[in-house]
Amino acid sequence: MKKTIQLLFALTLLASCAGRNESNFHLTGTIEGAEGRYALVFPVDVMDFSHGEKPLAKIRIRNNKIDAYLSLDSNSVYSIKVPDRKEGGSYAGLPFFVDSPELYVTYSKSEGGESRIYSSSESPLNASLSSYREKKNIALQDDWTAYRRQFDSLLRENTYFTKEYQELFDRFNASSGAKRDSFTVLLSKLEMSGEMLTPEGQARDSLNNEIGKRQLDYDRVHLCEEKPTLANFYLAAEAMRNALRLNHDVSFWLSHYDEVYKDLFPGCNVHNLAKTAIEGAKVYEGALYQDFSLPDTEGNRVSLSSLIDGKVALLDLWASWCGPCRSNSRLLVPIYEKYKGNGFTVVGAAREFKDSEWRKALAQDDYPWVNLVALGEDQAVWTLYGVPNAAGSRFLISPDGTILKINPTPEEVEAAILMNRLTH
């Protein structure tokens, strides 16, 4: 049985995406199961909204209702984030366009946990977005049905995670403090070694990726036939980023952007979404690494190239607030200590919102390698490496600057070090 949640936006009619034009609109709605929490409004290009980014609007849910007057810029596209659970930080999100006095948003959640948020509106852009997504969902309905049945079966039979991983995870949930941290390291080790999922669980994830690629194939056939509206521009930018994530013909979408949208809608923040895919497409196994400079612990700006050129290197992007990142980093310490005098190095770069939290994490974890910090605009390094909304990722780099592996296991790092010693 599904619970349906309806929101009503009253919007002042705004001009198309061509210049700054702020106008008030009235946002009202009904959100069940999240009493006392907030509905959040962000620009659509804010992707890592759960860490540090402040929303444009934070609307308290009282008696399952929200009611607020907001001022938005017609030169931007926005996203509303609706609490997906009574507790915790999960949100369902919906992009929306400011081109009509009214916008209706419907949020539904089944008892099985599936959630969906979409709009039904006289707004041409929002109606177009909803219509296109609905047609795609219908076209791929059989695929999604098979996927959900498979996933539900694995969860019922407790055969998604391996027995070892599930036992560790249960112990992790029952622990705290240093003991909890130790379980985090062990869980990360199983994840990195491929021992987290059963063969059935791996098949489920493969099916999920395959459906993602079928969605992109659908977009390639149908979206590219549509008129270049702002709604279709957003969908194309979304396809660019999904193609990058799935390693699925990114070049087609980059060309589509250049040919159709690059010079349209000047100043729109949807261009920022496209640019993250353009930058990320430069980083793949076999490409040259992207150089950058960040401050070290003494505040001196240091370039990555000055630290790694001529060595087998592991660039470790992490964050003090990311437990799995820090666990993965600690797994590298024994390898670093073993090979640091033999042409191997690690460079850490932390994505932070407070310098003090980074220094506290460094003191706790005691990493023996050079660590840099990215505050504010310096966080563009994550976009440079194709992970704009992530906390961490790791890149194994050869002495000649080639990216050998993205998110390598400790065993793959050690194998690369030994191979380099054999060939030099």
Secondary structure, DSSP 8 states (H G I E B T S, - for coil): -EEEEEEEEEE-----SSS--EEEEEEEEE-TT-TT-EEEEEETT---TTTT---SEEEE-BTTEEEEEEEEETTS-EEEEEE-SSSSS-EEEEEE---SSEEEEEEEEETTS-EEEEE--S-HHHHHHHHHHHHHHHHTHHHHHHHHHHHHHHHHHT-SB-HHHHHHHHHHHT--HHHHHHHHHHHHHHHHHT-SB-HHHHHHHHHHHHHHHHHHHHHHHHGGGS---HHHHHHHHHHHHHHHHHTS-HHHHHHHIIIIITTSSTT-THHHHHHHHHHHTT-STTSB----EEE-TTS-EEEHHHHHTTSEEEEEEE-TT-HHHHHHHHHTHHHHHHHTTTTEEEEEEEEES-HHHHHHHHHHH---SEEEEEEGGGGHHHHHTT-TT-S-EEEEE-TTSBEEEES--HHHHHHHHHHHHHH-
